[in-house]
Structures are given as C-alpha cells and as structure tokens.
C-alpha cells in the first residue's frame, strides 16, 4: 500500500474514532509532552453518565484515549498503535488497560463542563508530575462480560481483540470503592499466565509467549480544583478559583501469544 494512502486512511480512521468517543462538551488544549512535542488534547464530559473522556494523538499518530468512569471508579485507557506495512507490522493494534482510580485524581464531569481558557493558542504544561504507575497484568477482561465492570469498556475496546488488561488488585479496589461483589467482578475476567516469560525483545522464537511492555503518558489533565481565600461580609472564606493540573506516566507489562503482538519492542 502507498505510504501516503496509508497515512490518509489512518487520519480518516482517527477522525471517526474521535467522533464516536467524544460526548456533548469538548475542551481543547495544546499540551507540551514530556518528550517535547506539542499535541492537541480534547477533554469532554457526559454528566448524565458520570464520565469524562480525554484524548490526544501523538506525533507518530498513536492515539491515546482515557475514559474516567466515576460510577465504576475506573480508568479505561485505549491505545491505538499504527505499524509500518513495509516492516510487516499490523496496520493498527488496539490495547486497553482497566485500572482503579480515586475521585481525587480527576475533577468531576460537572467541573469539566465549566473549563474555559482565555488564550486557546497557549501551550500548557502540568503543574504536578505524579509518580509513574507500574502494573503487571494478571487478568484479561472478557469484553462480552465487561458491563459488570463498566458500561464503557465494550464500546471503547471493541477492536482490542481480547487485549483488555487489568489486575486482581484493581478489581479488589473497585469492589471496595463501589460496594460491588468481588467474585461477580472477577467473573468478568480470565486469569493470565503467571509463568515467568522472556521479554518480547529477547524472545528467540516468533511463536512463543513473551512479556510485552508498553508505556504512555497523560501529560496534562485537571486533577483537582483550586481554592482561593477571600473575605465576604468581613468573614474569611474560600472559593473555587481554577484547577490544578497534573501529568502521569503509565507503564504496563502483560503476556502476549507471541512477539508479533508486541512488535514495537522487537
């Protein structure tokens, strides 16, 4: 396939995904990434579904989407990676990661709906860099049963071909935060191998199982509200006066059938 045609198809595909993913309101911000690139990040909210969606496309066309499901106390990350056909890599591969989150990590949908910026051309950097989240997946989510965890997994990760990863620790935290039955949540997953596997870039056979690694960043997101102090009727008071912004890296490792399912490491 012609390289220009390949990129054109990817651009059209990304535009369709963006249309499917975004909800009513949309806040656009220019973000300087940790690598020094400038990306346009969109943040949208769905108050009725208690959900926030963040999305950006990196310089290599990799598309990162984060859905924050406040009802389920879950983060759902979808990564779309585009390969080089000339190198026999897949046109596109989708990875999904499901993690527990605390309400203090992201502002509520109602607050997202009120986000505004005076200079839309400004390039933003986060105020606070959070610790990198490391996780080794020991569970895969069954997309047909995923509604038990979150109603948004099946739509967001429909093209993942079973690559929806989570951990027992995340399921346990979700059960405690939401009051849902742990065994019911666990039944929506299947265990992954716990046998030590070679890293995919050190695998000697293209057909053996190996451990894949992938890291991505959310370089700017509204993690909390900012409160200012003032005086009203001669009494000291505090009021909302903006947002605090954070960035965080996410590093995952997970077993795959063979190293061709982890071609970016090979």
Buried (B, 14 or more C-beta within 10 A) or exposed (E): EEEEEBEEBBEEBBEEBBEEBBBEBBBEBBBBBEEEEEBEBBBBBBBEBBBBBBBBBBEEBBBBBBBBBBEBBBBBBBBBBBBEEEEEBBEBBBBBBBBBBEEEBBBBBEBBBEBEEEEEEEEBEBBEBBEEBEBBBBBBBBBEBBEBBBBBBBBBBEEBEEBBBBBBBBBBBBBEBBEBEEEEBBEBBEEBEEEEBBBBBEBEEEEEBBBBBBEBBBBBBBBBEEEEEEEEEEEEEEEEEEBBBBBBBBBBBBBBEBBBBBBBBB
